[in-house]
Amino acid sequence: MPSPAVPWVPRGGDLLAIALSGLAYFLVRGALVCSAVALHERRSLVRVLRASVGPQGLVYIGLLGLAPLVVVVMSHSPGLVPLFVAPLAAVYFTATLSLRRDHQAMHDELTGLPNRKMLVVSTEEALAEVRHDERVGLFLLDLDRFKEVNDTMGHPVGDRLLQLVAHRLTHSVRPGDVVARLGGDEFAVLLPSIRDAHAAREVAARLRAALTEPVRLEGMTFDLDASVGIALYPDHAPDFELLLQRADVAMYLAKEGRTGVELYQPDKDRNSPERLTLLGDLRRAIDNHELRLHYQPKVALGTGDVQGVEALLRWRHPVHGPVSPADFVPLAEQSYLMRQLTAYVIEEALRQAAAWWHTGLRVQISVNISARDLLGSALPEQLEVGLAKYALPPAAIQLEVTERILTGDQAYTQETIKALAALGVPLALDDFGTGYSSLIRLQRLAVSEVKIDASFVRRIAESEDDYRIVRSIVDLVRSLGLRSVAEGVESDDVAMRLVELGCDVGQGWLFCQPMPADETAVWLRDRTGGSVEYEYQPEVSSA
């Protein structure tokens, strides 16, 4: 029982016992602190111990190093012992400040979640520890319409909403899973151990279900939703950077397709080396005029008269041979090349239309464009200049845009559509029936023609469901005063059914397959006896 008056000075034989008791104290204290941290952050105790053993060890070594000095001072001048409080406090607060800075460097300030740096470390640890029969899952989540909350209610409300999202995510995953905030409204979830893709989808669905619970802030109720992209190790990527990149690709697929959750699909990755190479080849093909237009006629089902032709893009790669438009057109839509490709197609179509119109073949050429092109500002000017250059009326060309244009709230308010209507260039709605159109938007978008998707038309002779769908579309189009065009007409039975339904025009292999321009001209002249007269109706119905 030592005291300042009767100090106890340990001898050599006591040092082992003192060292062991000190070690026991530090181990127990460290284990308790790390357990509390692991429970609070929902992390593995082993990982917390690994992360803190270095800084904590330095503190303990400093304390043990001062211990002999304390003993000597106590044995000679006990009154000087309080002087050790200052250096001990400095050691403690320095270590605490270092830990706090390390925590801030590895965590998001707003939500307290791990940030990208911490996510990298956690993912690398998970990849190193994963068993051969398991996978590591990396999810990327992006909140839908979050910008509207910030713009409407202000950033303080948006910050509180992000904190609530962080809380819901962390309480929707297992202990050991890592929820991180990468910035803005983008979050990541690391699953160090997951059975397979099906289990990963179930976890993603659970996360979305947690987020879709209504949130009430500032007297208002918010309905949240998120798009989730999933990438798995080793199925999709061997390291963190590729996992994150491919989860990002899957997330944007989910956002574009409005599916909510998507697993990474290599064939839809515009960033894959093969697709990037194809993109470079496409750019050179446009510059070198290697792309060609083939034309497929559209025929009136009642009379057999030619109502126009659709221009279809074809590309013969010098190495790979024919490349399907389904491979390179979506690639262009996701890149800077789409406008350049559209400009190329329109120029070629106008040039061919001029060659036909000025020799008596007055046939309208339909050109497919993307929604991005339609909502741009350069399209009307290009058409106006091209029509004047080739001395063509607006009826010589028609623009076809897919039904997805109707899903955008700004589709019918853009000046581009108004400019096209003022110019007199007719607009057609392609692939109708495959999207989520509303009648109000269809009425507001000034189209002259609606094309029924081939997936319904081909089966109307044997499928009553498809027959009813096509009948409903034909009736709807007729009630709006528009012309209906059925794509994919490949048999007499289908053509007869379409005539019964009152469909105006058919297009498909029953009449003719897509042909180069010279073969199309021969076909048109043989079919019409030398000329095609296209009767243009200048008043485009907008219902």
Residue pairs with C-beta under 8 A, 6 or more apart in sequence:
2 8
4 74
4 78
7 74
7 75
7 78
9 71
9 75
10 18
10 71
22 64
22 67
26 56
26 60
30 49
30 52
30 53
30 56
30 60
31 49
33 52
33 56
34 45
34 48
34 49
34 52
35 45
37 43
37 48
37 52
38 44
38 45
38 47
38 48
41 48
42 170
42 173
42 175
42 176
42 177
43 175
43 176
43 178
44 175
44 176
47 122
47 125
52 99
55 95
55 98
55 99
55 102
56 95
58 95
59 91
59 92
59 95
62 91
63 88
63 91
66 84
66 87
66 88
69 84
70 81
70 84
73 80
73 81
73 83
73 84
74 81
105 117
106 114
106 115
106 117
106 118
106 121
107 113
107 114
107 115
107 118
108 114
108 115
108 180
108 181
110 159
110 162
110 163
110 181
111 162
111 163
111 166
111 181
112 166
113 166
113 170
113 179
113 180
113 181
113 187
114 122
114 178
114 179
114 180
114 181
115 180
115 181
115 182
116 180
116 182
116 183
118 178
118 180
119 178
119 180
119 182
119 188
119 190
119 240
120 240
122 178
122 180
122 190
122 192
123 136
123 138
123 190
123 240
123 243
124 240
125 192
126 136
126 190
126 192
126 193
127 136
127 233
127 239
127 240
129 192
130 136
130 192
130 193
130 233
131 193
134 193
134 194
134 195
135 193
135 194
135 195
135 196
135 200
135 232
135 233
135 234
135 235
136 190
136 191
136 192
136 193
136 194
136 232
136 233
136 243
137 189
137 190
137 191
137 194
137 200
137 203
137 230
137 231
137 232
137 233
138 188
138 189
138 190
138 191
138 230
138 231
138 232
138 233
138 240
138 243
138 244
138 247
139 188
139 189
139 190
139 191
139 200
139 203
139 204
139 207
139 228
139 229
139 230
139 247
140 182
140 186
140 187
140 188
140 228
140 229
140 231
140 244
140 247
140 248
140 250
140 251
141 169
141 186
141 187
141 188
141 189
141 207
141 226
141 227
141 228
141 251
142 185
142 186
142 187
142 226
142 227
142 251
142 255
143 165
143 185
143 186
143 211
143 224
143 225
143 226
144 224
144 225
144 226
144 227
144 255
145 225
146 158
146 161
146 184
146 185
147 185
149 157
149 158
149 161
149 222
150 157
150 158
153 217
153 218
153 220
157 217
157 218
160 217
161 215
161 217
161 222
161 224
162 181
162 185
164 215
164 217
165 185
165 187
165 211
165 224
166 179
166 181
166 187
168 210
168 211
168 213
169 179
169 187
169 189
169 207
169 210
169 211
170 179
171 210
172 206
172 207
172 210
173 179
173 189
173 191
173 203
173 207
174 191
176 192
176 193
177 189
177 190
177 191
177 192
178 188
178 189
178 190
178 192
179 187
179 188
179 189
179 190
180 187
180 188
180 189
180 190
181 187
181 188
182 188
188 244
188 247
189 203
189 207
191 200
191 203
194 200
194 203
194 232
197 230
197 232
197 235
197 263
200 230
200 232
200 263
201 230
201 261
201 263
204 228
204 230
204 261
205 260
205 261
207 226
207 228
208 225
208 226
208 228
208 260
208 261
211 224
211 225
211 226
212 223
212 224
212 225
213 224
214 221
214 222
214 223
215 221
215 222
215 223
215 224
216 222
225 260
226 260
227 251
227 252
227 254
227 255
227 260
227 261
227 262
228 251
228 254
228 260
228 261
228 262
229 246
229 247
229 248
229 249
229 250
229 251
229 252
229 253
229 254
229 262
229 264
230 247
230 250
230 261
230 262
230 263
230 264
231 237
231 242
231 243
231 244
231 246
231 247
231 250
231 263
231 264
232 263
232 264
233 243
236 242
236 243
236 246
236 264
236 266
237 243
237 245
237 246
245 271
246 264
246 269
247 264
249 264
249 268
249 269
249 270
249 271
250 262
250 263
250 264
250 265
251 262
253 259
253 262
253 265
253 268
254 260
254 261
254 262
266 272
269 275
270 276
270 279
270 331
270 334
270 335
275 331
278 323
278 327
278 328
278 331
279 331
279 332
279 335
279 337
281 317
282 315
282 328
282 331
282 332
282 337
282 341
283 337
283 340
284 290
285 291
285 315
285 317
286 337
286 340
286 341
286 344
289 344
290 315
290 316
290 318
291 313
291 314
291 315
291 344
291 345
291 348
292 313
292 314
292 315
292 316
292 516
293 311
293 312
293 313
293 314
293 345
293 348
293 349
293 352
293 517
294 311
294 312
294 313
294 314
294 514
294 515
294 516
294 517
294 520
295 309
295 310
295 311
295 312
295 352
295 365
295 514
295 515
295 516
295 517
295 520
296 309
296 310
296 312
296 507
296 512
296 513
296 514
296 515
297 306
297 308
297 309
297 507
297 511
297 512
297 520
297 523
297 524
297 527
298 306
298 307
298 308
298 309
298 310
298 366
298 485
298 505
298 506
298 507
299 305
299 306
299 307
299 505
299 506
299 507
299 511
300 306
300 307
300 504
300 505
300 506
301 486
301 495
301 498
301 499
301 503
301 504
301 505
301 506
302 499
302 504
306 363
306 524
306 527
306 528
306 532
307 364
307 505
307 534
308 363
308 364
308 365
308 366
308 398
308 534
309 363
309 364
309 365
309 366
309 520
309 524
310 365
310 366
310 368
310 400
310 507
311 345
311 348
311 349
311 352
311 365
311 366
311 367
311 368
312 325
312 368
312 514
313 325
313 329
313 341
313 345
313 368
314 322
314 325
314 514
315 322
315 323
315 325
315 328
316 322
316 323
317 323
329 341
331 337
332 338
332 341
333 370
333 372
338 370
338 372
338 373
339 372
339 373
339 376
339 378
342 369
342 370
342 373
342 379
343 378
343 382
345 367
345 368
346 367
346 369
346 382
346 383
346 386
346 397
347 386
349 365
349 367
349 397
350 386
350 387
350 389
350 390
350 392
350 396
350 397
351 390
352 365
352 517
353 363
353 364
353 365
353 390
353 392
353 396
353 397
354 390
354 391
354 392
354 396
355 517
356 362
356 363
356 521
356 524
357 363
357 392
357 396
358 391
360 530
360 531
360 532
361 521
361 524
361 525
361 531
361 532
362 396
362 531
362 532
362 533
362 534
363 524
363 532
363 534
364 395
364 396
364 397
364 398
364 426
364 534
364 536
365 396
365 397
365 398
366 397
366 398
366 399
366 400
366 428
367 397
367 398
367 399
367 400
368 400
368 401
368 430
369 379
369 399
369 400
369 401
370 401
370 402
371 401
371 402
371 404
371 405
371 408
371 411
373 379
374 399
374 401
374 405
374 411
374 414
374 416
374 417
375 408
375 410
375 411
375 414
375 416
376 416
377 415
377 416
379 416
379 420
380 416
380 419
380 420
380 423
380 425
383 394
383 397
383 420
383 423
383 425
384 423
386 392
387 393
387 394
387 396
387 397
387 423
393 424
393 536
394 423
394 424
394 425
394 426
394 536
395 424
395 426
395 534
395 536
397 425
398 425
398 426
398 427
398 428
398 448
398 449
399 420
399 425
399 426
399 427
399 428
400 427
400 428
400 429
400 430
400 451
401 427
401 428
401 429
401 430
402 429
402 430
402 431
402 435
403 429
403 430
403 431
403 432
403 433
403 434
403 435
403 437
404 435
405 411
405 429
405 445
406 429
406 435
406 436
406 437
406 438
406 441
406 442
406 445
407 435
407 436
407 437
411 417
411 441
411 445
412 441
412 444
412 445
417 427
417 445
417 446
420 427
421 427
421 446
421 540
424 538
426 447
426 448
426 449
426 540
427 445
427 446
427 447
427 448
427 449
427 540
428 447
428 448
428 449
428 450
428 451
428 485
429 442
429 445
429 447
429 449
429 450
429 451
430 451
431 451
431 453
431 487
432 450
432 451
432 452
432 453
432 473
432 477
433 452
433 453
433 455
433 456
433 469
433 470
433 473
434 453
434 455
439 476
442 480
442 543
443 480
443 542
443 543
444 542
445 542
446 540
446 541
446 542
447 482
447 540
447 542
448 482
448 483
448 537
448 540
448 541
449 482
449 483
449 484
449 485
449 505
450 473
450 477
450 482
450 483
450 484
450 485
451 484
451 485
451 486
451 487
451 507
452 470
452 473
452 474
452 484
452 485
452 486
452 487
452 503
453 487
453 488
454 487
454 488
454 508
455 488
456 466
456 469
456 470
456 473
457 466
457 470
457 486
457 487
457 488
457 489
457 494
457 498
457 508
458 488
458 490
458 494
459 466
460 466
460 467
460 470
460 494
460 497
460 498
461 491
461 493
461 494
461 497
467 497
470 486
470 498
470 501
470 503
471 501
473 484
474 484
474 501
474 502
474 503
475 502
477 483
477 484
478 484
478 502
480 541
480 543
481 541
481 543
482 541
482 543
483 504
483 505
484 502
484 503
484 504
484 505
485 503
485 504
485 505
485 506
485 507
486 494
486 498
486 503
486 505
486 506
486 507
486 508
487 507
487 508
488 507
488 508
489 495
489 498
489 506
489 507
489 508
489 509
489 510
489 511
490 508
490 509
490 510
491 510
492 510
494 508
494 510
495 506
495 510
498 506
512 523
515 523
524 532
525 531
